[in-house]
């Protein structure tokens, strides 16, 4: 369970009581759009492209997600926050049209299986003062009113509340306002994000976004970075999300000069952990969690992801660097050197010292040891090894090489 039994009982009692006395936040799209416009003093959004995905998302929330009262509050808060940020962008661009012309040159995108060290690598790269990463507080409040520390404190309070509702989450995925954050929290602001099917059971929305594609969301992703870059210019953007495995075509159309780093590990060793994280993330928002459904969703999604990663390896793309989790954990400085060689960056002595200091304080990337059961989620290790067989064959080659680029593979 994601909450201690007494705490969960109190939470469920509150949910039932709130429903009985009529506390049920409305999720009416037109009403929420009007509220955001009224607050901003603007008459319209500069684009209506996000209207369709928002309607698909809200329909799935209402019909499939079985939202708790807190889940309804959270969904409404998240939608309004995203709309406010879009309207703020509209306003800033009306005053400073040059923002829309900013180039986001040669960004680095980190991806791979969940729990494969993407967060560790992202954090290590953020130590270099020549790099910049989107922090959690910036993705929630991209324009800080007054002292940015006030925004950080607001986000820390929001994260504190979430930790009370899902206390085990911190042991798996620590939350902090200043921590590097995943790109799905950017694309979620136009309601086109694979984040939503992690935090909610919304199969209709998931099918819709898989068929619709990801180009519009990454055009907004670039717009979001342009606004952050305008406020803090002159550094290289380092970005990450495991879900980028499914969106690389869109990323490369929007960012044709991007570098891609793909991390690999044995999926059978982490699928139970991925499923457990999904369980922890969903429980505060819903009245029912189906562990077997989570197991099916996680294994189906990442069997597809593994198949796409096999294709990436075989395609021999010069812009893609393939790395192994085990080598990142055992030799982080060596792996950073490989990344910098791949991207033609200069690894300074100052950055080397920063890496050593961080690793000394966070051995094994700061990851705690967890043992979760595949059986809890209706999964079987033997069957999974058959299902992921092609990927595991490629992983054995990667483990032998330590690093595989198209250039190295072609020379082999």
C-alpha positions in Angstrom: 0.0 0.0 0.0 1.2 3.5 -0.7 -0.1 4.9 2.6 0.1 3.5 6.1 -3.3 1.8 6.8 -4.5 4.3 9.4 -3.5 7.3 7.2 -5.2 5.7 4.2 -8.3 5.0 6.2 -8.5 8.7 7.3 -8.0 9.8 3.7 -10.7 7.5 2.4 -13.1 8.7 5.1 -12.5 12.3 4.2 -13.1 11.5 0.6 -16.5 9.8 1.3 -17.5 12.6 3.7 -16.6 15.3 1.2 -18.7 13.6 -1.5 -21.7 13.2 0.8 -21.8 16.9 1.7 -21.5 17.9 -1.9 -17.8 18.8 -2.2 -17.1 17.8 -5.7 -15.0 20.2 -7.8 -16.4 20.5 -11.4 -14.3 19.5 -14.3 -16.1 21.5 -17.0 -13.6 22.4 -19.8 -15.4 25.6 -21.0 -15.9 26.8 -17.4 -12.2 26.3 -16.6 -11.1 28.0 -19.8 -13.3 31.0 -19.0 -12.0 31.2 -15.5 -8.4 31.3 -16.7 -9.2 34.0 -19.3 -11.1 36.1 -16.7 -8.1 35.9 -14.3 -5.7 37.0 -17.0 -7.8 39.8 -18.4 -7.2 38.4 -21.9 -10.1 37.6 -24.3 -8.6 34.6 -25.9 -5.6 32.2 -26.1 -3.2 32.7 -29.0 -3.7 29.1 -30.0 -6.6 26.7 -29.6 -4.5 23.6 -30.5 -4.6 22.3 -26.9 -8.4 22.4 -26.7 -8.8 18.9 -28.2 -6.3 17.1 -26.0 -7.8 18.9 -23.0 -11.2 17.6 -23.8 -9.9 14.1 -24.3 -8.1 14.2 -21.0 -11.1 15.5 -19.0 -13.4 13.0 -20.6 -11.1 10.2 -19.4 -10.8 11.7 -16.0 -14.6 11.8 -15.7 -15.4 8.4 -17.2 -12.4 6.2 -16.4 -10.1 7.6 -13.7 -12.5 7.1 -10.7 -11.2 10.3 -9.2 -11.3 10.9 -5.5 -12.3 14.4 -4.2 -8.7 15.2 -3.8 -8.0 13.9 -7.3 -10.7 16.2 -8.7 -9.2 19.2 -6.8 -5.7 18.3 -8.1 -6.9 17.8 -11.7 -8.6 21.2 -11.7 -5.6 22.9 -10.1 -3.3 21.3 -12.6 -5.4 22.3 -15.6 -5.8 25.9 -14.4 -2.1 26.2 -13.6 -1.2 25.1 -17.1 -3.7 27.5 -18.7 -2.3 30.4 -16.6 1.2 29.6 -17.8 0.1 29.6 -21.4 -1.7 32.9 -21.0 1.4 34.3 -19.3 3.5 33.2 -22.3 1.0 34.9 -24.6 1.3 38.1 -22.6 5.2 38.0 -22.5 5.4 37.4 -26.2 3.1 40.3 -27.0 5.6 42.5 -25.1 8.7 40.8 -26.3 8.2 39.0 -29.6 11.9 38.2 -29.7 11.2 35.4 -27.2 9.6 33.3 -29.9 12.8 33.7 -32.1 15.2 32.3 -29.5 17.2 29.3 -30.7 17.4 26.3 -28.5 20.6 24.9 -30.0 21.9 21.3 -29.6 19.9 20.3 -26.5 20.7 17.0 -25.0 17.8 14.6 -24.4 18.3 11.7 -21.9 16.0 8.7 -22.2 15.8 5.0 -21.7 13.9 2.6 -19.5 12.5 3.9 -16.2 14.8 3.4 -13.2 17.8 3.1 -15.6 19.7 6.0 -14.2 18.3 8.8 -16.3 17.7 11.0 -13.2 21.2 10.3 -11.9 22.8 11.2 -15.3 20.5 14.3 -15.5 21.6 15.4 -12.0 25.3 14.9 -12.8 25.1 16.9 -15.9 23.4 19.7 -14.0 26.5 20.2 -11.9 28.4 21.7 -14.9 27.8 25.5 -14.7 27.7 25.6 -18.5 24.6 23.4 -18.5 21.1 24.2 -17.5 18.2 21.9 -16.6 14.5 22.7 -16.0 13.9 22.5 -12.2 10.6 21.4 -10.7 9.6 24.9 -9.5 10.3 26.5 -12.9 8.0 24.0 -14.6 5.2 24.9 -12.2 5.9 28.7 -12.2 8.0 29.6 -15.2 7.7 33.3 -14.4 8.4 34.0 -10.7 6.6 37.0 -9.4 9.1 38.9 -7.2 11.6 36.8 -5.3 12.0 33.3 -7.0 12.5 31.9 -3.5 8.8 32.4 -2.9 8.0 30.2 -5.8 10.3 27.5 -4.6 8.7 27.6 -1.2 5.2 27.3 -2.7 6.3 24.3 -4.7 8.0 22.8 -1.6 4.7 23.1 0.3 2.8 21.4 -2.6 5.4 18.6 -2.6 5.2 18.3 1.2 1.4 17.7 0.9 1.9 15.1 -1.8 4.5 13.3 0.4 1.9 13.1 3.2 -0.5 11.4 0.8 2.1 9.1 -0.6 5.0 8.9 2.0 6.8 5.9 0.4 7.3 7.9 -2.8 10.3 9.8 -1.4 12.3 6.5 -1.1 11.7 5.8 -4.7 11.8 9.2 -6.4 12.7 12.0 -4.0 10.8 15.2 -4.7 12.3 18.7 -4.4 11.5 22.1 -5.9 15.1 22.5 -7.1 15.5 19.0 -8.5 15.9 18.6 -12.3 12.5 17.7 -13.6 11.2 15.6 -16.6 9.9 17.0 -19.8 6.5 15.4 -19.4 5.8 18.2 -16.9 6.3 20.6 -19.8 4.2 18.8 -22.4 1.5 18.2 -19.8 0.8 21.9 -19.9 -0.8 21.5 -23.4 -2.4 18.3 -22.1 -0.4 16.0 -24.4 1.8 14.0 -22.1 2.4 10.4 -21.3 2.6 11.5 -17.7 -1.1 11.4 -17.3 -1.4 7.6 -17.8 1.1 7.1 -15.1 -0.8 9.1 -12.5 -4.3 8.0 -13.6 -6.1 5.1 -15.2 -7.2 6.8 -18.5 -7.0 4.2 -21.3 -9.0 6.2 -23.8 -6.8 9.2 -23.5 -3.7 6.9 -23.8 -5.0 5.4 -27.1 -5.9 8.9 -28.4 -2.4 10.4 -27.7 -0.7 7.3 -29.2 -2.7 7.8 -32.4 -2.5 11.6 -32.4 1.3 11.9 -32.1 3.6 14.2 -30.3 4.6 17.0 -32.7 2.4 19.7 -31.2 3.5 19.0 -27.7 7.2 19.4 -28.6 6.5 22.6 -30.4 5.1 23.8 -27.1 8.1 22.2 -25.3 10.4 24.5 -27.4 8.2 27.5 -26.6 8.5 26.7 -22.9 12.3 26.5 -23.1 12.4 29.7 -25.1 10.8 31.5 -22.1 13.1 29.9 -19.6 16.1 30.6 -21.8 15.1 34.2 -22.2 15.3 34.6 -18.4 18.5 32.7 -18.0 20.4 32.7 -21.3 23.7 31.3 -22.5 23.8 27.7 -21.3 23.2 24.3 -22.8 19.8 22.6 -22.2 20.0 19.1 -20.7 16.6 17.4 -20.7 15.3 14.0 -19.7 12.4 11.6 -19.6 12.1 7.9 -20.1 9.0 8.6 -22.2 11.1 10.3 -24.8 11.7 6.7 -26.2 8.2 7.1 -27.6 8.5 10.6 -28.9 11.9 10.7 -30.6 10.5 11.4 -34.0 8.8 14.6 -32.8 11.8 15.6 -30.8 14.1 15.4 -33.8 11.7 17.3 -36.0 11.5 20.1 -33.5 15.2 19.9 -32.5 17.0 18.6 -35.5 20.4 19.2 -33.9 19.6 17.5 -30.6 21.9 14.9 -29.1 20.2 11.8 -27.7 21.5 9.7 -24.8 19.8 6.3 -24.2 20.3 4.4 -21.0 19.8 0.6 -20.9 19.3 -2.1 -18.2 17.6 -5.4 -17.7 13.9 -4.5 -17.8 12.8 -7.5 -15.7 14.9 -6.1 -12.8 12.9 -2.8 -12.7 9.4 -3.5 -14.0 8.1 -4.3 -10.5 9.7 -1.0 -9.3 8.0 0.9 -12.2 4.7 -0.7 -11.4 5.1 0.2 -7.7 5.9 3.8 -8.5 2.8 4.0 -10.6 0.8 2.6 -7.7 2.2 5.2 -5.4 1.5 8.0 -7.8 -2.1 7.0 -8.5 -3.4 6.3 -5.0 -3.9 9.9 -3.8 -6.0 10.7 -6.9 -8.3 7.7 -7.3 -10.7 5.6 -5.3 -9.5 2.3 -6.7 -6.1 1.0 -7.9 -6.0 -2.3 -9.8 -2.5 -3.7 -9.4 -2.9 -6.3 -12.2 -4.0 -3.5 -14.6 -0.9 -1.5 -13.6 1.2 -4.6 -14.3 -0.3 -5.1 -17.7 0.0 -1.4 -18.6 3.6 -1.1 -17.5 4.8 -4.3 -19.2 2.9 -3.5 -22.4 4.2 0.0 -22.6 7.8 -0.9 -22.0 7.7 -4.0 -24.2 6.9 -1.5 -26.9 9.6 0.9 -25.7 12.2 -1.9 -25.7 11.3 -2.8 -29.3 11.8 0.8 -30.3 15.1 0.9 -28.5 16.3 -2.2 -30.4 15.4 -0.4 -33.6 17.4 2.6 -32.4 20.5 0.4 -31.8 20.3 -1.3 -35.1 19.7 2.0 -37.0 23.2 3.2 -36.1 22.4 6.9 -35.8 25.4 9.1 -35.2 23.4 11.4 -32.9 22.5 8.7 -30.5 24.7 7.4 -27.7 23.7 4.1 -26.0 24.9 3.6 -22.4 24.4 1.0 -19.6 23.1 1.7 -16.2 25.6 -0.6 -14.5 28.5 1.3 -16.1 27.0 4.7 -15.1 26.7 3.6 -11.5 30.2 2.0 -11.3 32.1 4.6 -13.4 30.1 7.9 -13.5 33.0 10.1 -14.4 34.0 7.8 -17.3 30.4 7.9 -18.6 30.2 11.7 -18.4 33.4 11.8 -20.4 31.8 9.6 -23.1 28.7 11.9 -23.1 30.9 15.0 -23.5 33.0 13.4 -26.3 29.7 12.4 -28.0 28.4 16.0 -27.8 31.7 17.7 -28.4 31.6 19.4 -25.0 34.6 20.3 -22.9 34.8 18.5 -19.6 36.4 21.0 -17.2 38.4 20.3 -14.1 35.7 22.2 -12.1 33.0 19.9 -13.4 35.2 16.8 -12.6 35.5 17.9 -9.0 31.8 18.6 -8.8 31.0 15.1 -10.1 33.4 13.4 -7.6 32.0 15.4 -4.7 28.4 14.5 -5.6 29.2 10.8 -6.1 31.0 10.7 -2.8 27.9 12.0 -1.1 25.5 9.9 -3.2 27.1 6.5 -3.8 25.2 4.4 -6.4 23.5 7.6 -7.5 21.7 8.0 -4.2 19.4 5.1 -5.0 18.1 3.0 -2.1 17.8 -0.7 -2.5 14.2 -1.8 -3.1 12.8 -5.3 -3.7 9.3 -5.3 -5.2 7.4 -8.3 -6.3 6.4 -8.9 -10.0 3.8 -11.3 -8.7 2.0 -8.4 -6.8 1.3 -6.9 -10.2 0.3 -10.2 -11.9 3.7 -10.4 -13.8 5.9 -13.5 -14.3 9.7 -13.1 -14.8 10.0 -16.1 -17.1 7.3 -14.8 -19.5 8.8 -11.3 -19.4 12.2 -12.6 -20.4 10.6 -14.2 -23.4 8.7 -11.1 -24.2 11.8 -8.9 -23.9 14.1 -11.4 -25.6 15.2 -9.2 -28.5 16.0 -6.3 -26.2 17.9 -8.6 -23.8 20.1 -9.9 -26.6 21.1 -6.3 -27.5 21.6 -5.5 -23.9 24.2 -8.3 -23.6 26.1 -6.7 -26.5 25.9 -3.3 -24.8 27.2 -4.7 -21.5 30.1 -6.1 -23.3 31.0 -2.8 -25.0 30.1 -0.5 -22.2 29.1 2.1 -24.7 27.7 1.7 -28.2 27.5 4.6 -30.7 26.7 4.2 -34.4 30.3 5.1 -35.1 31.7 2.4 -32.8 29.3 -0.2 -34.1 30.1 0.5 -37.7 33.8 0.1 -36.9 33.4 -3.2 -35.1 
